[in-house]
Amino acid sequence: MALKEMTAKEVAQKVINNEKLFILDVRNEEAYQDWKIEGESVEIINIPYFDLIEGVDHILDQLPDDTEKLVVCAKEGSSKFVGEQLVEAGVENVSYLQGGMKTWSEHLEPVKIGDLKDGGAIYQFVRIGKGCLSYLVESNGEAMIIDSNRMTEPYKIFANEKGLNVKHIADTHLHADHISGGRKLAEIFGADYYLPPKDATEVTYDYNPLEEGKDLTVGNTKIQVQPIYSPGHTIGSTSFIVDDQYLLTGDILFVKSIGRPDLAGKAEDWVSDLRDTLYRKYKDLSDELFVLPAHFSKMEELSEDGSVIAKLGDLYEKNSGLNVEDEGEFRKLVTENLPPQPNAYQEIRETNMGKINPEDEEQREMEIGPNRCAVEG
């Protein structure tokens, strides 16, 4: 027997495919409670590393015999140490997570959402360990990337493999929970970078204004990405309708919840905007549009293929955030019922404004933990 290595991609596939996996998370309890690997067929226990330094015999009865076992820590070292102890104690089928929870946070899994009417397709990049969702629209050899993560390599590899000329990069809003890769990707591909101007009042770089009525074309002229000004999560939050089929909602509307309006300290000011977008602007759109949000919060939001998608009409029936008739109750929901602020959210906003430029390792640390862009249901 020998200790095996499991990559974040392999873990992601097991989670998406609902394969049985037993996880021993050896991080401290606070880190574990804040954020962990989850899935329908995942069983997980937390025993801190410091309780295992002198041996693992006292936990052997907590480990299953017939299930693959994965040891997880923050960066890899502790999980390798504990995993080797388990193997020495005679435990079979033990792996450690390569790169630890840092690699889990950074893995992107591309999923095809569907074909476009006049050729081409739309893809969702699922950042399963962080709950971030980004998109690539391609048609006739051209592409647009929306709400990209700071890990630019997966998009670069994907575009190169498909021979795509990436013309446009856009962020639906100034993100506060993760660092955007938009400007970097624009440099890599020689593409135009777009940002809503009302979110860009403090940015230190040049950008193209993302404004309602100024459509962007990708490939065939009939495949259009149309900005719809939809404030609420931020003052500039902008949605897209792609090919009259897909509604990219950014952090305004999620499958199970709605966006929080407080990450710039403006909850009270922006509640009315949020309600107007959700209860009037989106309500006027076709129920047949497929909603593609920029984040998800719970694994149950993933479809069988790992995508996060729902029809707008279905959300108006099932999403509790869209069914609060009383305006006072709605205000209370989105100003009082909020999860903690994302880790380092102010520093992340300043990074996305171009005001600060942290080293790569610091950027990783800033992003550790779950996304917290939604109102809790």
N, C-alpha and C positions, 0 to 999 in steps of 0.2 A: 504494500500500500504506500501511496505517496500523496502529499498534499497537492491538490490541483488548483488551477487558476481559472477564474471565470471573469469574462469581460462584462462591462456595462451593457453592451449590445446583446450578449447572451442572456443576461438577466432580464433585459427589456423584452426579449422574445418570449421568455418563459412567462413573464407577467401577462403579456398580451394574449398568449395562447392558453392561459390558465393552466399551466403545468405546475404540479406540486413542487413547492420549494420551502424548505425550512431554513430560517435565517436566525443566526445567533449574532445579535448586534452588541458589540463590546464597547461602544462609546459610553460616555457618562449619561446618567439618566436624563439630565436637562436637555442635552443635544438630541437624545432619542425621542423624548416626548415632543420636542419641537418639530421633528421631521424624520421620517423613516421610509423604508421601501415598503410599499403596500401593493396588494393585489388580491383578487378573489380566491386564489389557491395558494396564497402565501401565508405561512404560519411563522410568527416571529416572537422571539423573546429577547429581553435586554438584561445582560449580565455584564457590568462594567469590567473593563480590562484589569483594573487593580484588584478585583476579587478573584482573578484567575492567574495572577503572576506565579503563585506558589503551587499551582496545579489545577487540573480540571476534573479530578475524580468526583468531586461533590456535585457536579452538574450532569454527569453522564446519564443519569436516570431521567433527565428532562429532554434528552435527544431522541428522536424517532429512529427506528432501525431501518425502515424501508424507504425513506425519503431522502432526496439529495439535500445536503446540508451546506450552507454558505455562511462563512464568518465575515462580518462586515465591521469596519472601523472608519475613522475619518479619512486617513490617507493611505492605508494599506499595511503599515508595519506591525501594528498590534494584532491585526487579524491573521497575518502570517504566523506570528508567534503562537497565538492561541490555536490556530488550525494545526500547526505542527504538533502541539501538545495533544490534541485530540487524536491525531493519527497515531502517535506513539502509544496512546492509551487503548488502541485497537478499534477506534471508530472508523467505519468505512464511509466512502463516498463524501469526502469533505473537500470543499474548495474555499478559497478566499476571493474577495472582490478586488480585482486589479485596480489599483489607484484609489480604492476606498470610495467613500461617498462623494468625493470631489468628482470622480469620473462619472458616477451615477448622475450627479447634478448636470453634467455637461453633455451627456449623450443625446444626439438627435436622431430620431427614427423617421425617415420619410415614408409617407403613406399616400398613395394616389386616392384623391377624393372622387374625381370623375372626369369625363371628357367634356370638352366645350363643343358648341354647336357646329362651328365651322372649322373643326380641327383643333388639335392642341388639348391641353389638360390642365387641371389644377392639382397641386400637391400640398399636403400639410406636413410640416416638419414637427414631430411631437417630441418635446423635451420632457420625457416622461418623469424624470427625477425632480423637475422643477415646476412642472405644470404649465410651461410656456408653449405656445403654438405659433408657428410662423408659416408663411405661404410662398409658393412659387407658381406663378401663372405662366404657361408657355403656349405659344402659337406660332406656327410658321417660322420656327428657328429663333424667335425672339422670346424674351422672358422678363418678368417683373417679380421682385422679391419684396414681401411685405412683413413688417414686424420681426426682422431677423434678430437672432441672438448674437452674442459677441464671438462665438465660435464660428468663424467664417469658413473654415476648411470644408465642412460637409456641403455647404451650398456650392462652393467652388468645384468640388469633385462631381457633384450631381450635374451641374451645368456643363462641365467639360465632357462628362460621359455622354450627355445627350446632344452635345454640339450646339448649345444655346448661346446666343448673344444677349446678355442681360442688359437691357436698356434703361430700366427704371428700378430704383430702390426707394421704398417709402416706409415711414413709421406712422401708424394711425394717430399717435400722440407721443408726447414726451414721457417715456417710461420711467417708473420709479421703483420697480421691483427687480429689473434686470438691465444689464448694460447692452445697449443696442449695437449691433454690428453694421448698421446701415451705412455710416460714412466710410468705414473701412472697406466694405464690399463695393461701394461706389468707386473707390480708388482702384480696387483690384480689377473691376470689370470696365472701368471707364464709363460708368453709368451716371445718370442724373439722380441726385438724392432729394427726396421730397419730405417735407415736414409741415404740419399745420402752422401757419404764421402766428396764431394766437398762443401757441405753445412755444414759440421760438423767440420771444421777446428778449430773452437773456442769453441766447446761444452766441458763441464766439466764432462761428464758421459760416460760410456761405451755404445756402440751400435753395431749393426751388419751392415756392409756396404751393401747398396742397389746398386747393380751394374748390368749393362747389361750383359745378358748371364747367370746370376746366378738365375735361375727360382726358384720360391717358390711353393710348392705343398700344396694344401688344400684338405684333404679327398682323393677321388679317384684320381689316378695319372694323369688321362687325364684332370683334372681341374687344370690349372696352372695359376699362376699370373706371368707375364713376365715383368721385368723392361726394359724399353727402355730409354736410356739416351737422354733427350730432354731439353737442357739448354735454358734459355731465361728469364724466370721470376726470377729465381735465377740461379747461376752458376751450381748448382747440380740438378735442377728440373728433376724429373724422372716420366715417364708415365708407366702405366700398361695395358697389354692386358689380359683380363680375359676370359678364355674359348673360345678364338677366336671369341667372340661376342661383348665384351665391351672394350672400350678404356677409361681408367681413366686418364684424362689429367691434374689433379692437377690445377694449376693456369696458365697453358700455353694457353689453349683454352677454351672459354666459348660458350654458345649457341648464344649469341648476340654480343660478343666482343672477344678480345684477351687479354692475360696477359700483365701487365705493367712491365718493366724491371728495375724500378728505386728504389725499396724499400730498397735496400742496397746501394743506391747512385751510381749505376753502369749503368745507362740508356744508356749512349753513348757507353760504352764498350760492352754491352750485346745485342744490337740491331741486330747485324749480327747473333748471336746465335739464337735469337728468330725467325728471318726470316728463317733461315736454318731449324729449327724444324718444323715450320708451313708450309713452302712452298716446303720443300723437304722430310724430314723424315715422316711427317704425310701424305703427298701427295702420298707416296709410299705404304701406308696401304690401306686395302680394304675399299671402299666406304660404305660397308654394316655394318661396325663397328658402334656400338652405343656409342656416346660420353657421358661420365659422368664426368662433371667438379667438381672442389672442391668448387666453388662458383656460385652464380647467383646475378645479380644486380637489376633486375626489376621483379615485380610480373608476367608480361606477359610471362616470361620464364618458368613458371610452367605449366605443362600439367594439364588436367582435374583431374587427381588423385593426384595432388600435387607434382609429380616428375619433375625433370629437366633432360631432355634427348633429344638427336637429332642424326640422322644418320650423319656420317662424310661426306658422299657425299652431303647431303643437305646443310651442313654448307659451303662447298666449293662453293655452288651456291648462298647462301643467306647471309653469314656472311661477312660484308664489310671489316673486318680486314684480311680476307683471299683473298681479291681481289684487292690488291694494287700492280699493276705491276711494277711501278717505285720504285727502292730501295730508292731513295732520299725522295720520298713522304712517304714511309713506315717509314723511320727514323724520319721524321717530325711528323708522326702520333703518334709514341710511345715515343717520347721525349718531344713534346710540348703540346700535347692534353691530359694532365693528370689531373685527379681530385685531390683534396687535399690528402695529406698523411693520412693514417689511424690514428685514435687517438692513442697516446702512442706507435706508431709502433716500435720505437727503444727499449723501455722497454719490449714490447712483444717479440721482437727478442732475447733480453738478457735473458728473462725468459725461452724461448724455448731452449736457449743454456745452461741453467743451471747456468748462472752467477749470477742471482738474484732469490730470492724465495719469492715473495710478499704474504701477507696474502690473504685469499679468497676474502674478501670485496674489497681489492685493485685490485685484478685481475678482479673482476666484473667491477669496474670503468674503468680499462684500456681498456676493450672490448666494452664499451658502444658506440653505433653509428653503422652506416652501414659498410659493408666491402667495401674496395676501391682497389680491386686487378686488376680491369680491366681498359683498355684504354677506354676513353669515345668515343662513336661513333658519 
